């Protein structure tokens, strides 16, 4: 969904996981999925507190999705 948001000139784009599970990942153990969800929410809060002029992508780290 990130490319669609960029084409639509969304000011703040927070990277999720997948189209069907934007706030999680099927098959992850609950503890890991909770950590992933927390990271996405925290990145969203960071995006809201950041002034932007153009479409800005806020990427999450890749450390949580290893499961």
C-alpha positions in Angstrom: 0.0 0.0 0.0 3.0 2.3 0.4 3.2 3.0 -3.4 -0.5 3.9 -3.5 0.0 6.3 -0.6 3.0 7.9 -2.3 1.0 8.3 -5.6 -1.8 9.9 -3.6 0.8 12.4 -2.1 -0.1 11.4 1.5 2.0 13.7 3.7 3.0 10.9 6.2 3.2 7.3 5.3 3.9 4.7 8.0 5.1 1.4 6.6 2.9 -1.6 7.7 3.4 -5.3 6.9 1.0 -6.6 4.3 -2.2 -5.6 2.6 -4.2 -8.2 4.4 -2.4 -7.7 7.8 -1.2 -4.1 7.9 -0.7 -4.1 11.7 0.6 -7.7 12.1 1.9 -10.8 10.4 0.1 -14.1 10.1 1.9 -16.9 11.7 3.9 -14.9 14.2 3.9 -15.9 17.8 1.8 -13.5 19.9 4.7 -11.9 21.7 6.6 -11.1 18.5 3.4 -9.8 16.8 2.7 -7.5 19.8 6.3 -6.1 19.5 5.7 -5.5 15.8 2.4 -3.8 16.4 4.0 -1.6 19.1 6.7 -0.6 16.7 4.3 0.4 14.0 2.2 2.5 16.4 5.3 4.2 17.8 6.4 5.0 14.3 3.0 6.4 13.6 3.3 8.7 16.7 6.7 9.8 15.5 5.3 10.6 12.1 2.5 12.7 13.6 5.1 14.7 15.6 7.3 15.3 12.6 6.8 18.3 10.4 6.8 17.4 6.7 6.6 19.4 3.5 6.3 16.5 1.0 5.2 12.9 1.1 7.4 11.3 3.7 7.8 7.5 4.3 8.5 6.5 7.9 9.9 3.0 7.7 10.0 0.5 10.6 13.1 -1.4 11.4 13.5 -4.9 10.0 14.4 -6.5 13.4 10.9 -7.5 14.5 9.7 -9.3 11.4 12.2 -12.2 11.6 9.6 -14.7 12.8 
